[in-house]
Structure formats: structure tokens, C-alpha cells
Amino acid sequence: MTVSVSRPVAGIFWGAIIISFSSVMVTLSHVNPIISAFYRVFWGCLFLLIPCGLNNEFKQIDLKPCLGAVGCGFFFAVDLISWHFCIEYVGPGLATILGNLQVFIMALVGAFLFKERLGTAYMIALTLAILGLYMIIGMDMAQLTPEYLTGVGLGVITALSYSVFLLLMRMVHSGDDVPMFIYQVIVTGVCALIIGSIAVFMGRSFIIPDFSSLAALVCLGLLSQGLAWVIISHYLPRVDTSRAGLILLLQPALSFVWDVVFFDRLTGMMGWLGVSIVLSAIYMGMMRRA
């Protein structure tokens, strides 16, 4: 009996790797986090318009997946905004852990809604993944101030909205012969409109300071939002929701690695042990017996 990885699982795996570079590009952009989130989906939308035109996908829109894509854009905007505000209250460490509680939500939805069998191996992998993520980032629970609890609430909203976004994305792309790009244009367009409106309301500046910042933001939109989410959304309906949620934990784990490699983040054995545990857990979740 051999162990193999299906093409859909491999697709989500590579999509998560691409998205993991988002933190690098956001850091290099030197703009406010809300503005970087806006340009991520704005540039992503512009780039996705090109293959839509080349494939003549504008004539292939159906009402039901179109409405689902609008919902995706709304919940992805909620996810990005709540996560950025969560960081301001509790810091990036706990915010990342809370946001990635989506893995539990996806597992529960998979088990109760789609009747997926989780199994002992998956539950072990899930537990190890969260433990490893905790070891990577760490957090201080001693400061339970009202502001801290507000941040925890925002983190829970992040996890819930991200889960709904993934489930709606699965629905949008679950039919036969679904166009690859047009619904992603709708998702990114709606998200850009919402985040841009909030940025205007908050008085944030959309000015891009220099060429290197522009290059980072363009790459963020092209790679993280354009390429990665096209790949993930295409394969998402072909992978169990529980397994997909676990594989997407690759993104925060690798973001930690890139932070060390590119920005000389100080870390110790605990952090690297956490990375090893998360990657091992994801490996357990990805593999299947053929």
C-alpha cells in the first residue's frame, strides 16, 4: 500500500506556499496594513481581468455562483479588516493563532455538514498543528484587559469570516466547467470596494511612497491574491474541508520562516521546533493511502 498526494491537495499546498510570502511583501511595501490589504485585492482584481478577457469568461457568469462570489468578497474583507485591527489590540502572535482557528471550524463543518470522517490521525494532526503554531508565535495571556479581550473577539471574527469565505469559495467553484477567473474578479473587486471605503472613512492615505513599495504591492496582488487564490479556489471543492483547513496552516508557519530568513527575526529552538511540528502535522493531513 503506497502513500500519495492527489493533484487537488498538491494545488492547495502550493497555493498556501505562495500566500505565505504575503507577509514579506507587506513588510516591504512600507504602507499602512489596511492600505496594503486594499492594494492586495485591487491589483489582484486588475491582473485577473486579463485572463478573463482572453478566455471570454464575462459571458459565462451564472447568477448563483456570482452571488456566492459577492459573499466571498464581503467575508474576505471582514477577515482582512478584523485581523489587522486584532493585531493592534493583541499583537501579531495571538492574532495569527486566533485567525487560524478556522482549522477547527472547517473540521466541524466537514464532519457535520459534509459527513467527512475525520479519523484519529487527523485529530492528532490538528492538535499538533495548533500546538506547533502556539510554539512558533507564543503569547502572553496575563494581560486580560478590556482591550485585550476586544482583540480576542476580533480574532474570533477573523476565524469565522475566513471559514465562511473558504466554504463559499468551495461552493462557487463546485460546479462543472466553472470559469477559473471571473468569479475571482468579483471576489477581489467587492473586497477592494469594501476595504477602500473603510480606508477612506478612516482617513488613510493611498499614496504609494516609492517604486520599491509599488513593486511589493503589485507582487502582493499578482502572486498572493491573483495566482494563489485562483489555484486554491479551483482545487478547494475537490479536497475535504477539514484537510484543506489544515493544509492552509502552512501559510502562517512559513511566514515565520520567511521572517527569519529575510528580516533576521530572532528566534530560538522553541520556534523551530514549532515549525517542525506544524509541517509534520500538515504532512499527516495531506497524505492519504492510495
Secondary structure, DSSP 8 states (H G I E B T S, - for coil): --EE--HHHHHHHHHHHHHHTHHHHHHHHTS-HHHHHHHHHHHHHHHHHHHHHHTTGGGG--HHHHHHHHHHHHHHHHHHHHHHHHHHHHHHHHHHHHHTTHHHHHHHHHHHTS----HHHHHHHHHHHHHHHHHHH---TT---HHHHHHHHHHHHHHHHHHHHHHHHHHHT-STT--SSHHHHHHHHHHHHHHHHHHHHTT------SHHHHHHHHHIIIIIIIIIHHHHHHHGGGS-HHHHHHHTTHHHHHHHHHHHHHH-----HHHHHHHHHHHHHHHHHH-EE-
